[in-house]
Amino acid sequence: MKPKIHYLLRVVLTIFLGLLSRKISAIPTITGDVLYAVMIYWLSRFLFTRKPLLFSFTTTLIFCFAIEFLQLVQNPLLIWVRNNPLLRLVFGQGFLWSDLVAYCLGAVGAACIDYFNCQIKDRPHVTN
């Protein structure tokens, strides 16, 4: 159960950082999209703890890309969702190719952090 709590705390921290990044004008706007992908990766690890890291990486990219391409659809229900301030954070507002790059950066970054964190945990302790 400990890994699940660990990933859930990362989700909460990433949400906090993402919301904070929207309030500070000096932070590039792409940061929010990068952190969105990072958050989705941690959420995937929380839900599928026993699956390989590659599964969460792939799931993150599929989810983020699907949300981005869904922004091209102008259905009345989706327009209503995008006008809701809370749901807008999840579903976005308009399609941008740069967002796809940001999602790739966020997914790669989170997967690398996770991979190296797992390597450190599995390393035998050396005692002198």
DAWODA-V772466 format. One record per residue. N is the residue number from 1. RES is the residue in three letters. PHI is phi in whole degrees, 0 to 359 (NA if undefined). PSI is psi in whole degrees, 0 to 359 (999 if undefined). BURIAL is b if it has 24 or more other ideal C-beta (glycine too) atoms within 12 Angstrom, else e. Layout:
{{N;RES;PHI;PSI;BURIAL} {N;RES;PHI;PSI;BURIAL}}
This chain:
{{1;MET;NA;336;e} {2;LYS;300;317;e} {3;PRO;300;324;e} {4;LYS;298;316;e} {5;ILE;297;319;e} {6;HIS;302;312;e} {7;TYR;290;324;b} {8;LEU;295;321;e} {9;LEU;296;324;e} {10;ARG;293;323;b} {11;VAL;299;311;b} {12;VAL;298;316;e} {13;LEU;297;319;e} {14;THR;293;321;b} {15;ILE;299;315;b} {16;PHE;301;313;e} {17;LEU;295;322;b} {18;GLY;295;316;b} {19;LEU;294;322;e} {20;LEU;295;322;e} {21;SER;296;335;b} {22;ARG;280;341;e} {23;LYS;269;339;e} {24;ILE;257;114;e} {25;SER;292;338;e} {26;ALA;286;344;e} {27;ILE;275;129;e} {28;PRO;302;146;e} {29;THR;294;336;e} {30;ILE;295;338;b} {31;THR;302;319;b} {32;GLY;298;320;b} {33;ASP;289;323;b} {34;VAL;298;313;b} {35;LEU;293;331;b} {36;TYR;299;314;b} {37;ALA;293;322;b} {38;VAL;299;315;b} {39;MET;298;318;b} {40;ILE;296;321;b} {41;TYR;299;312;b} {42;TRP;297;322;b} {43;LEU;295;320;b} {44;SER;296;319;b} {45;ARG;295;324;b} {46;PHE;296;315;b} {47;LEU;285;326;e} {48;PHE;235;57;e} {49;THR;301;325;e} {50;ARG;275;353;e} {51;LYS;279;158;e} {52;PRO;295;159;e} {53;LEU;300;325;b} {54;LEU;298;327;e} {55;PHE;298;313;e} {56;SER;293;322;b} {57;PHE;299;311;b} {58;THR;294;316;e} {59;THR;301;318;b} {60;THR;299;311;b} {61;LEU;295;318;b} {62;ILE;298;314;e} {63;PHE;297;309;b} {64;CYS;297;317;b} {65;PHE;295;321;b} {66;ALA;297;315;e} {67;ILE;299;317;b} {68;GLU;294;313;b} {69;PHE;291;334;e} {70;LEU;295;338;b} {71;GLN;291;345;b} {72;LEU;283;342;e} {73;VAL;274;128;e} {74;GLN;249;58;e} {75;ASN;278;142;e} {76;PRO;306;321;e} {77;LEU;295;317;e} {78;LEU;292;326;e} {79;ILE;295;318;e} {80;TRP;298;316;e} {81;VAL;300;316;e} {82;ARG;290;339;b} {83;ASN;275;347;e} {84;ASN;279;123;e} {85;PRO;303;321;e} {86;LEU;286;314;e} {87;LEU;291;333;e} {88;ARG;299;327;e} {89;LEU;296;327;e} {90;VAL;275;315;e} {91;PHE;261;353;b} {92;GLY;71;186;b} {93;GLN;237;314;b} {94;GLY;214;150;e} {95;PHE;290;132;e} {96;LEU;221;132;e} {97;TRP;298;327;e} {98;SER;296;332;e} {99;ASP;296;324;b} {100;LEU;296;322;b} {101;VAL;295;316;e} {102;ALA;299;319;b} {103;TYR;296;320;b} {104;CYS;297;316;b} {105;LEU;299;315;b} {106;GLY;295;317;b} {107;ALA;294;317;b} {108;VAL;295;315;b} {109;GLY;299;313;b} {110;ALA;294;319;b} {111;ALA;295;321;b} {112;CYS;295;315;e} {113;ILE;302;314;b} {114;ASP;296;316;b} {115;TYR;299;310;e} {116;PHE;291;328;e} {117;ASN;295;319;e} {118;CYS;293;323;e} {119;GLN;295;319;e} {120;ILE;294;320;e} {121;LYS;295;324;e} {122;ASP;277;349;e} {123;ARG;289;132;e} {124;PRO;293;146;e} {125;HIS;282;135;e} {126;VAL;257;127;e} {127;THR;245;145;e} {128;ASN;256;999;e}}
